[in-house]
Amino acid sequence: LGADSEGPSMYQRSKGDAEQLVKQSGLNWTIFRPSVIFGHDDRFINLFATLLKFAPLMPLAGYHAKFQPVSVNDVAEVFVKALQDERTIHQSYDLAGPTVYRLVDLVRFAGKMAGISRLVIPLPNFVGRIQAFFIEKMPGPTLMSRDNVDSMKVDNILPHDKNPIREVFGLEPQPLESLLR
């Protein structure tokens, strides 16, 4: 979600540009635009759970940014169904779960999964960008970038009430809470 050639982050702009190239390719295409994808071994919820283990408190850029996480199982099943249905050719589908969360709610959920409760403190956007600058310089995989902070200026939720997972593909979107089972 959020692919836009004019978007606030390079990530969103590159996805928007790529969509245009695919649409102009002359090939048969189906585009999926998922929100944040969750699963038992994902790199989003689990990242926050890991960070919470080591931090006495969590300063958080994008505190109020909205996300509508979608299950990796739902995304995979939709891909398979689309491959079997020619009506999906030349269509774009926004994929999201049933619930909208603020980023702070997702961080708290990650803490609940890990059995950890921490104070989460909102950071102004400019402070979040400074924090991300230093995190980008740390060795190892980048945990947060300034581009991530920029991308949170746009909510990562369905732009309408209809969820294609349900409406087009006939599935009931799994809630994030399914990770607790």
N, C-alpha and C positions, 0 to 999 in steps of 0.2 A: 504494500500500500504506500501511497505517497510518491510514486514515480511521476516525475514532472520535470521536463527540460528547463523549467524556470524555477525549480524548487530551491529552498535555502541551503541545501547541502549538496556536495559533489556526488554523494551516494544517490540521492534522489534524482539529480540531473542526469547522471550516467544511466540510471534505469529508464528514465523518460526518453533519453536519446536512443537507447537500445530498443525500446518498444517501437519507436518510429521507424528504425531501420528494419525491424522484423516485419512490420506492417507493410512496408514498401518493397519487400523482398520478392514478391510474386509467389512465395511458397504458401502452402497451407500452414496456418499457425493457430495456436490457442495460447492466450497469455493468462497466467495466474499471477495475481498480486496479493500475496499473503501478508497479513500483519505479522507480528513477531510469532515465530513458530515455537511451541513448547512440546516437550516430551521428557521422559524420565532422565535422559542423558543430554538434555539440551545445553547450549552454551549461553543462555540468557538467565533463566531462573537459577540455574546451578551456579553461575558466576556470582550472583548476588548472595546466594547461600554461603559460598566460600569466603567472599569478602566479609560478610557479617561475622564469620568465625574468628577473624583476625582483628577486626576493628571494634574499639569500645563504643564507637558511635559512627553513624554513616552520614557524611555530608553528601548531599545528592543534588546534582544538576538535573534539570528537567523534572523536578519534584511533581509538578501538576500535569505533565505531559500525559496524554491519553493514548492507551493501547487497547487493542481487542485481540488478545492472543488466540492463536488457532492451533489445534492439535496436529502434530506431525502425522498421526494416523489418518485424520480427516483429509489433510493435504494429499497424502499418498493415495487414498481411496478416490478422491476427486480426479487426480491425474489418470488413474487407471480407467475410471468411468469415461473420462473425456476421450481417451484413446479409442474407446469402443463406440463413440457416438459422434457421427459426422456433423451433427447440428452444432457442435462446439467449435468447429473450424471457423476461423475469422471472428472469434468472440474473445472478449477479455472478462475475467472474473476476479472480483475482489473477494478474498477469502479471509474470514475472521470467525472467531469463536462467538459464543452467545452473549458475552459480558464485556462491557467497557470498564477498564481500570485506569487509575492514575498510576504513574510510575512508582510513587511511594507505596501504593497498595500492593504492587507486584513485589517490591523489596520486602515488605512486611510478610507477604505470603511466602517468599523464599525463606525468611527467618522462621516462619511457622514450620515449614518443611524440614528445616535443619534443627528445630528445637531451640532456636535462639531468638531472644528479643533484644533489640537495640533501639536507641533513640535515632531517628532519621531526621536530619536537619536540612531544610531547603536552602539551596545556594542560588543566588541571583545568576542569571545567564552569563554575565561577563566573568563572574568568579568561577563558574563551571568551566568556561573556556580556558581560564588560567590553570585550573586544576588539571584539565584534560591535556594541556600543553606539557605539563610535567609528567603526567602518566604516559604520554606518547614517547617520552625520552627514556623511560625505564627499560631495562633489558627484558627480553621475552616477548610473548604476544601482547599486542596492544589491547588493554582492557577497556579503555575509553579514549576517544579522540575528540578533537574540536569539531570534526565533521559529525560525529554522533550527537554532540550538543546542538549543533545547527539543525540536524534533522528533527530534533524534538520540538522545533518551533511549529511543526505541523502535526496535528493529532494523527495517530496511526490507527484509525477506526473506519468502519464502513461509512461511505458518504450518504447512505440511504438506509431505510429500515429493512429492506429485503436482503436476506443472506443467501447467496447462490448455493452454498453448501446444502441448504435445505430446499430452496425454491427450484433450483435447476437439477441438482444431483440427488435429491431425495434422501439426504442423510440428516440426522440430528447432530448439530455441532457439539462436540464434547467440551464441557467446561474445564477451566484450568484446575478446578478442584478435583478433577479425576486423577490428578497426580497424587492425591492423598490416599487413594485406595490401595 
